[in-house]
Amino acid sequence: MAKTERVPVRVILAACVGSALEWYDFFLYGTAAALVFGPLFFPKSDPLVGTLLSFATFGVGFVVRPLGGIFFGIMGDRLGRKPVLVATLLMIGGGTTLIGALPTYAIAGSWAPILLVALRVVQGLGAGAEYGGAVILLVEYAPSHQRGFWGGFAPMGVSIGNLLAAGAFALATMLPHDQFMSWGWRIPFLASAILIGVGVYVRFRVLETPVFREAVEKRNKREANPAMAALRLNTRNFFVLLGARMAENGLGYLFPVFGLTYVTKTLGMDSSSALNALMVAYVVELFAIMGWSALSDRIGRRPVYMFGALAGIALAFPFFWLVGTGIWALVALGFVLTRAVVVAAMFGPQAAYFAELFPPQRRFAGFAFARELGSLLAGGPAPFLATALVAWAGGGYWPVACYIIVLSSITAFAIWCGPETYRDDISSEEIGVDADALPAAARA
């Protein structure tokens, strides 16, 4: 009994620490793209074009994430959750550490942006399955009536990673500007090497999930391509997940990454103040995620998720009104409302909801493949498109607010079309199988 009681602690640490490291790395890149990569890696461009190019490299990671989701998702369903989680952690962390050692354009010329893009690809491939694996690890260990709460530790790890990334850059920006631009920006990237060691150590000590072990025992033959099987046999749930990602992922990147650029470069707020406002939002979001996740165990995943999507519509214009004042407290309030209310209400219950949409034999691949297609369509282009829309509108924010409304509306419709899952048996092999695919599912 004592051993059983210790397992959840290891699982929480493995998922939360790894998730924090992943998103420390990923959001660190986003912050650097907003603040330093333009002049350091694209110096021949004017400031606006340099920012657009740096955001374009940010989006490259999203282009390859579905490929990582397919490959590592299939491996996760065939070999197990644990080995994939160790591999993806090493890829993401290693890519980030090496970015901190890259030569700039002034030293290496065109090789500098090429190497930056190459390491971004490595990050993206690993990220394609990292978060999905962390979520599945938690949900497949969780008591059936607390999957939302337990699953919430993975997105909470994301907020911790965001907070660490913002904090690291906030400290780095306290250096004199010339020192920050020459070597100070590298420190947060190089520091991720420490986190890699912690994450790998914790994950090696976690056992394979009981749901996966049971699925292996039940099935004499594993599916050759669980990702394609999820698309073919769980078609409705696949596209529900894809649509649900539009607002959660798009706004999850748009508000902190583009928002940081908007308040510093368009509105003129200094970087340290803007980062501090964003850090306040991440702290509040930590508690909000767990609250929304626990609420989804009581009233269902769909009502909570739908509330977040509708809140995105309601706060699209007020966000810009708040940050447009230039008053630090109101800027912080704008970030808090969009992160802790809009994004957290979707991001918290999403963990359990997405895992519950697929059966165990294709859960990892289906989750990761559909989720990362959503990342490609929503999160990757969001900062780039938002920056381009502001430039097109001559500094006006209204096209971006309309963009936010469109993403939120797509997600609200997807959730309306989706099933309620919070009371389902996640060990069943028939989860979410479309009615006309039942004969094929039986033969799989």
DOMI-400277 format. One record per residue (C-alpha): residue in one letter; chain; x, y, z. Coordinates in nm, 3 decimals. Layout:
REM residues N
<atom a, A, <X, Y, Z>>
...
REM end
This chain:
REM residues 444
<atom m, A, <0.000, 0.000, 0.000>>
<atom a, A, <0.281, 0.240, 0.083>>
<atom k, A, <0.434, 0.189, -0.259>>
<atom t, A, <0.102, 0.265, -0.427>>
<atom e, A, <0.070, 0.588, -0.232>>
<atom r, A, <0.414, 0.703, -0.339>>
<atom v, A, <0.353, 0.653, -0.712>>
<atom p, A, <0.127, 0.957, -0.764>>
<atom v, A, <0.392, 1.188, -0.619>>
<atom r, A, <0.646, 1.062, -0.870>>
<atom v, A, <0.393, 1.091, -1.150>>
<atom i, A, <0.308, 1.451, -1.059>>
<atom l, A, <0.676, 1.545, -1.047>>
<atom a, A, <0.756, 1.366, -1.373>>
<atom a, A, <0.472, 1.536, -1.560>>
<atom c, A, <0.495, 1.876, -1.395>>
<atom v, A, <0.875, 1.912, -1.405>>
<atom g, A, <0.899, 1.791, -1.763>>
<atom s, A, <0.611, 2.010, -1.874>>
<atom a, A, <0.767, 2.310, -1.699>>
<atom l, A, <1.098, 2.247, -1.872>>
<atom e, A, <0.935, 2.212, -2.212>>
<atom w, A, <0.748, 2.537, -2.186>>
<atom y, A, <1.031, 2.717, -2.016>>
<atom d, A, <1.225, 2.634, -2.331>>
<atom f, A, <0.945, 2.713, -2.576>>
<atom f, A, <0.830, 3.038, -2.419>>
<atom l, A, <1.189, 3.142, -2.364>>
<atom y, A, <1.228, 3.129, -2.740>>
<atom g, A, <0.908, 3.328, -2.786>>
<atom t, A, <1.025, 3.596, -2.544>>
<atom a, A, <1.365, 3.614, -2.712>>
<atom a, A, <1.194, 3.637, -3.052>>
<atom a, A, <1.003, 3.939, -2.923>>
<atom l, A, <1.299, 4.113, -2.760>>
<atom v, A, <1.638, 4.017, -2.908>>
<atom f, A, <1.642, 3.776, -3.204>>
<atom g, A, <1.545, 4.042, -3.460>>
<atom p, A, <1.855, 4.263, -3.422>>
<atom l, A, <2.093, 3.975, -3.338>>
<atom f, A, <2.004, 3.729, -3.613>>
<atom f, A, <1.837, 3.949, -3.877>>
<atom p, A, <2.028, 4.280, -3.849>>
<atom k, A, <1.995, 4.382, -4.216>>
<atom s, A, <1.620, 4.416, -4.179>>
<atom d, A, <1.439, 4.715, -4.035>>
<atom p, A, <1.304, 4.663, -3.678>>
<atom l, A, <0.953, 4.560, -3.787>>
<atom v, A, <1.075, 4.314, -4.051>>
<atom g, A, <1.332, 4.178, -3.806>>
<atom t, A, <1.057, 4.110, -3.554>>
<atom l, A, <0.844, 3.942, -3.821>>
<atom l, A, <1.136, 3.722, -3.926>>
<atom s, A, <1.212, 3.622, -3.568>>
<atom f, A, <0.844, 3.532, -3.520>>
<atom a, A, <0.865, 3.334, -3.843>>
<atom t, A, <1.142, 3.120, -3.689>>
<atom f, A, <0.916, 3.086, -3.384>>
<atom g, A, <0.651, 2.941, -3.615>>
<atom v, A, <0.894, 2.691, -3.772>>
<atom g, A, <0.880, 2.489, -3.452>>
<atom f, A, <0.506, 2.452, -3.498>>
<atom v, A, <0.540, 2.332, -3.857>>
<atom v, A, <0.731, 2.021, -3.746>>
<atom r, A, <0.533, 1.958, -3.427>>
<atom p, A, <0.267, 1.743, -3.600>>
<atom l, A, <0.549, 1.527, -3.739>>
<atom g, A, <0.689, 1.486, -3.390>>
<atom g, A, <0.339, 1.418, -3.262>>
<atom i, A, <0.284, 1.141, -3.517>>
<atom f, A, <0.623, 0.973, -3.475>>
<atom f, A, <0.659, 0.991, -3.098>>
<atom g, A, <0.285, 0.936, -3.048>>
<atom i, A, <0.307, 0.607, -3.237>>
<atom m, A, <0.612, 0.512, -3.032>>
<atom g, A, <0.426, 0.603, -2.714>>
<atom d, A, <0.138, 0.372, -2.803>>
<atom r, A, <0.365, 0.089, -2.915>>
<atom l, A, <0.659, 0.107, -2.672>>
<atom g, A, <0.508, 0.288, -2.375>>
<atom r, A, <0.470, 0.639, -2.238>>
<atom k, A, <0.790, 0.650, -2.032>>
<atom p, A, <1.068, 0.606, -2.296>>
<atom v, A, <0.908, 0.864, -2.525>>
<atom l, A, <0.884, 1.118, -2.244>>
<atom v, A, <1.257, 1.083, -2.172>>
<atom a, A, <1.348, 1.123, -2.541>>
<atom t, A, <1.132, 1.430, -2.602>>
<atom l, A, <1.265, 1.600, -2.290>>
<atom l, A, <1.623, 1.558, -2.409>>
<atom m, A, <1.541, 1.697, -2.754>>
<atom i, A, <1.366, 2.008, -2.626>>
<atom g, A, <1.616, 2.085, -2.353>>
<atom g, A, <1.918, 2.013, -2.571>>
<atom g, A, <1.791, 2.239, -2.847>>
<atom t, A, <1.733, 2.523, -2.604>>
<atom t, A, <2.074, 2.493, -2.439>>
<atom l, A, <2.249, 2.503, -2.776>>
<atom i, A, <2.056, 2.815, -2.879>>
<atom g, A, <2.227, 2.989, -2.588>>
<atom a, A, <2.564, 2.905, -2.744>>
<atom l, A, <2.482, 3.012, -3.102>>
<atom p, A, <2.693, 3.273, -3.280>>
<atom t, A, <2.503, 3.581, -3.394>>
<atom y, A, <2.478, 3.720, -3.747>>
<atom a, A, <2.771, 3.954, -3.677>>
<atom i, A, <2.996, 3.651, -3.618>>
<atom a, A, <2.861, 3.375, -3.843>>
<atom g, A, <2.666, 3.565, -4.106>>
<atom s, A, <2.385, 3.369, -4.270>>
<atom w, A, <2.478, 3.057, -4.075>>
<atom a, A, <2.344, 3.218, -3.758>>
<atom p, A, <1.975, 3.223, -3.859>>
<atom i, A, <2.014, 2.883, -4.030>>
<atom l, A, <2.142, 2.724, -3.709>>
<atom l, A, <1.871, 2.901, -3.512>>
<atom v, A, <1.604, 2.750, -3.736>>
<atom a, A, <1.767, 2.404, -3.716>>
<atom l, A, <1.758, 2.404, -3.337>>
<atom r, A, <1.403, 2.534, -3.347>>
<atom v, A, <1.313, 2.228, -3.555>>
<atom v, A, <1.470, 1.998, -3.294>>
<atom q, A, <1.265, 2.172, -3.024>>
<atom g, A, <0.948, 2.141, -3.230>>
<atom l, A, <0.988, 1.770, -3.300>>
<atom g, A, <1.029, 1.696, -2.930>>
<atom a, A, <0.746, 1.928, -2.829>>
<atom g, A, <0.512, 1.746, -3.066>>
<atom a, A, <0.462, 1.469, -2.812>>
<atom e, A, <0.602, 1.599, -2.483>>
<atom y, A, <0.294, 1.766, -2.340>>
<atom g, A, <0.054, 1.497, -2.460>>
<atom g, A, <0.269, 1.231, -2.297>>
<atom a, A, <0.285, 1.421, -1.968>>
<atom v, A, <-0.094, 1.459, -1.965>>
<atom i, A, <-0.155, 1.093, -2.045>>
<atom l, A, <0.086, 0.988, -1.771>>
<atom l, A, <-0.120, 1.182, -1.517>>
<atom v, A, <-0.466, 1.093, -1.646>>
<atom e, A, <-0.392, 0.721, -1.676>>
<atom y, A, <-0.274, 0.713, -1.314>>
<atom a, A, <-0.553, 0.934, -1.176>>
<atom p, A, <-0.864, 0.813, -0.986>>
<atom s, A, <-1.159, 0.812, -1.226>>
<atom h, A, <-1.340, 1.094, -1.042>>
<atom q, A, <-1.033, 1.321, -1.026>>
<atom r, A, <-0.885, 1.299, -1.374>>
<atom g, A, <-0.946, 1.669, -1.436>>
<atom f, A, <-0.767, 1.775, -1.118>>
<atom w, A, <-0.473, 1.539, -1.166>>
<atom g, A, <-0.446, 1.622, -1.533>>
<atom g, A, <-0.427, 1.990, -1.436>>
<atom f, A, <-0.075, 1.942, -1.301>>
<atom a, A, <0.058, 1.924, -1.659>>
<atom p, A, <-0.081, 2.265, -1.764>>
<atom m, A, <0.024, 2.397, -1.424>>
<atom g, A, <0.375, 2.290, -1.520>>
<atom v, A, <0.334, 2.496, -1.835>>
<atom s, A, <0.256, 2.803, -1.625>>
<atom i, A, <0.559, 2.732, -1.407>>
<atom g, A, <0.771, 2.714, -1.721>>
<atom n, A, <0.622, 3.039, -1.847>>
<atom l, A, <0.691, 3.204, -1.512>>
<atom l, A, <1.050, 3.081, -1.508>>
<atom a, A, <1.107, 3.203, -1.864>>
<atom a, A, <0.960, 3.545, -1.795>>
<atom g, A, <1.151, 3.570, -1.467>>
<atom a, A, <1.480, 3.468, -1.627>>
<atom f, A, <1.444, 3.731, -1.897>>
<atom a, A, <1.326, 3.992, -1.648>>
<atom l, A, <1.649, 3.940, -1.451>>
<atom a, A, <1.857, 3.942, -1.769>>
<atom t, A, <1.703, 4.270, -1.886>>
<atom m, A, <1.823, 4.435, -1.565>>
<atom l, A, <2.173, 4.425, -1.712>>
<atom p, A, <2.295, 4.729, -1.908>>
<atom h, A, <2.148, 4.709, -2.257>>
<atom d, A, <2.479, 4.641, -2.435>>
<atom q, A, <2.563, 4.356, -2.194>>
<atom f, A, <2.216, 4.208, -2.225>>
<atom m, A, <2.235, 4.209, -2.605>>
<atom s, A, <2.591, 4.072, -2.616>>
<atom w, A, <2.576, 3.790, -2.358>>
<atom g, A, <2.298, 3.840, -2.101>>
<atom w, A, <2.021, 3.694, -2.319>>
<atom r, A, <2.216, 3.366, -2.340>>
<atom i, A, <2.206, 3.286, -1.968>>
<atom p, A, <1.837, 3.179, -1.952>>
<atom f, A, <1.894, 2.941, -2.246>>
<atom l, A, <2.210, 2.786, -2.102>>
<atom a, A, <2.042, 2.745, -1.762>>
<atom s, A, <1.798, 2.494, -1.910>>
<atom a, A, <2.078, 2.234, -1.898>>
<atom i, A, <2.025, 2.214, -1.522>>
<atom l, A, <1.654, 2.154, -1.566>>
<atom i, A, <1.717, 1.876, -1.819>>
<atom g, A, <1.905, 1.674, -1.559>>
<atom v, A, <1.628, 1.714, -1.303>>
<atom g, A, <1.354, 1.620, -1.551>>
<atom v, A, <1.530, 1.311, -1.687>>
<atom y, A, <1.613, 1.186, -1.336>>
<atom v, A, <1.251, 1.214, -1.225>>
<atom r, A, <1.110, 1.050, -1.536>>
<atom f, A, <1.343, 0.752, -1.518>>
<atom r, A, <1.198, 0.674, -1.174>>
<atom v, A, <0.836, 0.657, -1.294>>
<atom l, A, <0.673, 0.323, -1.379>>
<atom e, A, <0.465, 0.270, -1.693>>
<atom t, A, <0.098, 0.367, -1.648>>
<atom p, A, <-0.147, 0.099, -1.529>>
<atom v, A, <-0.390, 0.176, -1.814>>
<atom f, A, <-0.120, 0.116, -2.076>>
<atom r, A, <-0.005, -0.206, -1.907>>
<atom e, A, <-0.366, -0.329, -1.903>>
<atom a, A, <-0.412, -0.237, -2.271>>
<atom v, A, <-0.098, -0.431, -2.365>>
<atom e, A, <-0.223, -0.737, -2.178>>
<atom k, A, <-0.564, -0.721, -2.349>>
<atom r, A, <-0.439, -0.687, -2.706>>
<atom n, A, <-0.238, -0.957, -2.878>>
<atom k, A, <-0.164, -0.723, -3.171>>
<atom r, A, <-0.089, -0.351, -3.151>>
<atom e, A, <-0.207, -0.113, -3.423>>
<atom a, A, <0.054, -0.048, -3.690>>
<atom n, A, <-0.024, 0.325, -3.710>>
<atom p, A, <-0.225, 0.450, -3.411>>
<atom a, A, <-0.222, 0.809, -3.545>>
<atom m, A, <-0.400, 0.718, -3.868>>
<atom a, A, <-0.629, 0.480, -3.676>>
<atom a, A, <-0.732, 0.771, -3.453>>
<atom l, A, <-0.811, 0.983, -3.758>>
<atom r, A, <-1.005, 0.700, -3.925>>
<atom l, A, <-1.189, 0.549, -3.626>>
<atom n, A, <-1.222, 0.850, -3.394>>
<atom t, A, <-1.286, 1.111, -3.663>>
<atom r, A, <-1.535, 1.329, -3.476>>
<atom n, A, <-1.325, 1.344, -3.160>>
<atom f, A, <-1.012, 1.410, -3.365>>
<atom f, A, <-1.165, 1.722, -3.519>>
<atom v, A, <-1.327, 1.830, -3.192>>
<atom l, A, <-0.979, 1.832, -3.041>>
<atom l, A, <-0.841, 2.019, -3.342>>
<atom g, A, <-1.107, 2.290, -3.314>>
<atom a, A, <-1.071, 2.312, -2.938>>
<atom r, A, <-0.706, 2.403, -2.985>>
<atom m, A, <-0.774, 2.711, -3.197>>
<atom a, A, <-0.846, 2.953, -2.911>>
<atom e, A, <-0.654, 2.781, -2.633>>
<atom n, A, <-0.332, 2.752, -2.829>>
<atom g, A, <-0.367, 3.062, -3.045>>
<atom l, A, <-0.449, 3.292, -2.754>>
<atom g, A, <-0.205, 3.109, -2.528>>
<atom y, A, <0.076, 3.235, -2.751>>
<atom l, A, <-0.082, 3.554, -2.879>>
<atom f, A, <-0.138, 3.723, -2.542>>
<atom p, A, <0.208, 3.667, -2.389>>
<atom v, A, <0.429, 3.662, -2.702>>
<atom f, A, <0.260, 3.916, -2.927>>
<atom g, A, <0.125, 4.105, -2.623>>
<atom l, A, <0.478, 4.153, -2.496>>
<atom t, A, <0.587, 4.293, -2.832>>
<atom y, A, <0.280, 4.516, -2.853>>
<atom v, A, <0.321, 4.681, -2.513>>
<atom t, A, <0.697, 4.730, -2.552>>
<atom k, A, <0.748, 4.819, -2.919>>
<atom t, A, <0.413, 4.970, -3.011>>
<atom l, A, <0.310, 5.129, -2.680>>
<atom g, A, <0.662, 5.201, -2.552>>
<atom m, A, <0.655, 5.029, -2.210>>
<atom d, A, <1.000, 4.919, -2.094>>
<atom s, A, <1.074, 4.547, -2.117>>
<atom s, A, <1.124, 4.488, -1.744>>
<atom s, A, <0.787, 4.638, -1.652>>
<atom a, A, <0.609, 4.442, -1.924>>
<atom l, A, <0.774, 4.116, -1.817>>
<atom n, A, <0.683, 4.181, -1.454>>
<atom a, A, <0.318, 4.234, -1.552>>
<atom l, A, <0.326, 3.906, -1.744>>
<atom m, A, <0.484, 3.726, -1.446>>
<atom v, A, <0.198, 3.839, -1.222>>
<atom a, A, <-0.045, 3.685, -1.471>>
<atom y, A, <0.145, 3.356, -1.471>>
<atom v, A, <0.138, 3.337, -1.090>>
<atom v, A, <-0.239, 3.389, -1.082>>
<atom e, A, <-0.278, 3.142, -1.367>>
<atom l, A, <-0.109, 2.868, -1.161>>
<atom f, A, <-0.397, 2.866, -0.913>>
<atom a, A, <-0.663, 2.929, -1.177>>
<atom i, A, <-0.563, 2.623, -1.380>>
<atom m, A, <-0.607, 2.389, -1.085>>
<atom g, A, <-0.938, 2.554, -0.997>>
<atom w, A, <-1.080, 2.517, -1.348>>
<atom s, A, <-0.945, 2.161, -1.371>>
<atom a, A, <-1.110, 2.058, -1.043>>
<atom l, A, <-1.436, 2.227, -1.146>>
<atom s, A, <-1.443, 2.015, -1.462>>
<atom d, A, <-1.454, 1.703, -1.240>>
<atom r, A, <-1.777, 1.832, -1.088>>
<atom i, A, <-1.971, 1.984, -1.377>>
<atom g, A, <-1.797, 1.838, -1.684>>
<atom r, A, <-1.520, 1.936, -1.926>>
<atom r, A, <-1.742, 2.104, -2.186>>
<atom p, A, <-1.905, 2.376, -1.969>>
<atom v, A, <-1.569, 2.492, -1.832>>
<atom y, A, <-1.399, 2.483, -2.171>>
<atom m, A, <-1.692, 2.663, -2.335>>
<atom f, A, <-1.675, 2.938, -2.071>>
<atom g, A, <-1.308, 3.000, -2.155>>
<atom a, A, <-1.382, 3.026, -2.528>>
<atom l, A, <-1.671, 3.269, -2.474>>
<atom a, A, <-1.458, 3.473, -2.235>>
<atom g, A, <-1.205, 3.506, -2.517>>
<atom i, A, <-1.472, 3.668, -2.730>>
<atom a, A, <-1.583, 3.897, -2.448>>
<atom l, A, <-1.230, 4.014, -2.357>>
<atom a, A, <-1.086, 4.056, -2.708>>
<atom f, A, <-1.126, 4.433, -2.717>>
<atom p, A, <-1.105, 4.504, -2.338>>
<atom f, A, <-0.755, 4.349, -2.333>>
<atom f, A, <-0.627, 4.617, -2.569>>
<atom w, A, <-0.815, 4.889, -2.383>>
<atom l, A, <-0.642, 4.787, -2.060>>
<atom v, A, <-0.287, 4.758, -2.195>>
<atom g, A, <-0.337, 5.070, -2.407>>
<atom t, A, <-0.356, 5.284, -2.093>>
<atom g, A, <0.013, 5.228, -2.028>>
<atom i, A, <-0.064, 5.207, -1.656>>
<atom w, A, <0.127, 4.911, -1.514>>
<atom a, A, <-0.155, 4.787, -1.290>>
<atom l, A, <-0.403, 4.786, -1.579>>
<atom v, A, <-0.152, 4.621, -1.811>>
<atom a, A, <-0.105, 4.349, -1.551>>
<atom l, A, <-0.483, 4.318, -1.515>>
<atom g, A, <-0.516, 4.271, -1.890>>
<atom f, A, <-0.264, 3.987, -1.883>>
<atom v, A, <-0.424, 3.832, -1.573>>
<atom l, A, <-0.774, 3.827, -1.725>>
<atom t, A, <-0.658, 3.676, -2.053>>
<atom r, A, <-0.428, 3.418, -1.893>>
<atom a, A, <-0.615, 3.319, -1.576>>
<atom v, A, <-0.970, 3.344, -1.710>>
<atom v, A, <-0.960, 3.290, -2.086>>
<atom v, A, <-0.665, 3.056, -2.139>>
<atom a, A, <-0.670, 2.877, -1.803>>
<atom a, A, <-1.040, 2.787, -1.828>>
<atom m, A, <-0.960, 2.603, -2.151>>
<atom f, A, <-0.610, 2.484, -2.070>>
<atom g, A, <-0.696, 2.333, -1.730>>
<atom p, A, <-0.971, 2.085, -1.825>>
<atom q, A, <-0.818, 2.032, -2.168>>
<atom a, A, <-0.563, 1.787, -2.030>>
<atom a, A, <-0.814, 1.529, -1.911>>
<atom y, A, <-1.063, 1.608, -2.189>>
<atom f, A, <-0.822, 1.542, -2.475>>
<atom a, A, <-0.695, 1.219, -2.318>>
<atom e, A, <-1.054, 1.102, -2.265>>
<atom l, A, <-1.137, 1.147, -2.635>>
<atom f, A, <-0.927, 0.846, -2.742>>
<atom p, A, <-0.896, 0.481, -2.635>>
<atom p, A, <-0.569, 0.365, -2.471>>
<atom q, A, <-0.433, 0.180, -2.776>>
<atom r, A, <-0.424, 0.503, -2.980>>
<atom r, A, <-0.445, 0.768, -2.710>>
<atom f, A, <-0.090, 0.902, -2.731>>
<atom a, A, <-0.081, 0.920, -3.112>>
<atom g, A, <-0.434, 1.057, -3.150>>
<atom f, A, <-0.384, 1.316, -2.876>>
<atom a, A, <-0.043, 1.432, -3.000>>
<atom f, A, <-0.126, 1.431, -3.373>>
<atom a, A, <-0.453, 1.626, -3.345>>
<atom r, A, <-0.317, 1.861, -3.081>>
<atom e, A, <-0.010, 1.953, -3.282>>
<atom l, A, <-0.208, 2.007, -3.600>>
<atom g, A, <-0.395, 2.264, -3.393>>
<atom s, A, <-0.064, 2.414, -3.285>>
<atom l, A, <0.039, 2.447, -3.649>>
<atom l, A, <-0.285, 2.623, -3.743>>
<atom a, A, <-0.325, 2.840, -3.433>>
<atom g, A, <-0.024, 2.889, -3.204>>
<atom g, A, <0.253, 2.899, -3.464>>
<atom p, A, <0.120, 3.178, -3.686>>
<atom a, A, <-0.053, 3.376, -3.407>>
<atom p, A, <0.234, 3.612, -3.306>>
<atom f, A, <0.339, 3.662, -3.670>>
<atom l, A, <-0.014, 3.730, -3.794>>
<atom a, A, <-0.093, 3.960, -3.503>>
<atom t, A, <0.223, 4.165, -3.562>>
<atom a, A, <0.149, 4.182, -3.934>>
<atom l, A, <-0.212, 4.289, -3.867>>
<atom v, A, <-0.098, 4.573, -3.641>>
<atom a, A, <0.144, 4.689, -3.910>>
<atom w, A, <-0.131, 4.666, -4.173>>
<atom a, A, <-0.365, 4.872, -3.953>>
<atom g, A, <-0.101, 5.139, -3.895>>
<atom g, A, <-0.055, 5.049, -3.529>>
<atom g, A, <-0.423, 4.982, -3.464>>
<atom y, A, <-0.522, 4.680, -3.257>>
<atom w, A, <-0.873, 4.616, -3.389>>
<atom p, A, <-0.774, 4.352, -3.651>>
<atom v, A, <-0.602, 4.150, -3.378>>
<atom a, A, <-0.909, 4.173, -3.155>>
<atom c, A, <-1.119, 4.042, -3.444>>
<atom y, A, <-0.868, 3.761, -3.495>>
<atom i, A, <-0.908, 3.667, -3.128>>
<atom i, A, <-1.286, 3.657, -3.170>>
<atom v, A, <-1.258, 3.430, -3.475>>
<atom l, A, <-1.031, 3.180, -3.295>>
<atom s, A, <-1.256, 3.179, -2.988>>
<atom s, A, <-1.568, 3.127, -3.198>>
<atom i, A, <-1.416, 2.825, -3.374>>
<atom t, A, <-1.331, 2.669, -3.039>>
<atom a, A, <-1.676, 2.738, -2.893>>
<atom f, A, <-1.835, 2.564, -3.191>>
<atom a, A, <-1.599, 2.264, -3.162>>
<atom i, A, <-1.678, 2.219, -2.792>>
<atom w, A, <-2.050, 2.248, -2.865>>
<atom c, A, <-2.011, 1.962, -3.116>>
<atom g, A, <-1.799, 1.749, -2.884>>
<atom p, A, <-1.898, 1.476, -2.635>>
<atom e, A, <-1.892, 1.501, -2.257>>
<atom t, A, <-1.628, 1.263, -2.121>>
<atom y, A, <-1.569, 1.326, -1.752>>
<atom r, A, <-1.754, 1.013, -1.640>>
<atom d, A, <-1.627, 0.780, -1.913>>
<atom d, A, <-1.413, 0.470, -1.857>>
<atom i, A, <-1.076, 0.560, -2.013>>
<atom s, A, <-0.961, 0.197, -2.022>>
<atom s, A, <-1.230, 0.107, -2.278>>
<atom e, A, <-1.104, 0.029, -2.628>>
<atom e, A, <-1.420, 0.169, -2.788>>
<atom i, A, <-1.391, 0.530, -2.665>>
<atom g, A, <-1.509, 0.779, -2.925>>
<atom v, A, <-1.527, 0.525, -3.208>>
<atom d, A, <-1.761, 0.662, -3.476>>
<atom a, A, <-2.073, 0.452, -3.529>>
<atom d, A, <-1.995, 0.372, -3.892>>
<atom a, A, <-1.642, 0.268, -3.794>>
<atom l, A, <-1.746, 0.009, -3.534>>
<atom p, A, <-1.702, -0.294, -3.760>>
<atom a, A, <-1.352, -0.179, -3.856>>
<atom a, A, <-1.272, -0.111, -3.491>>
<atom a, A, <-1.377, -0.460, -3.399>>
<atom r, A, <-1.141, -0.604, -3.660>>
<atom a, A, <-0.845, -0.379, -3.555>>
REM end
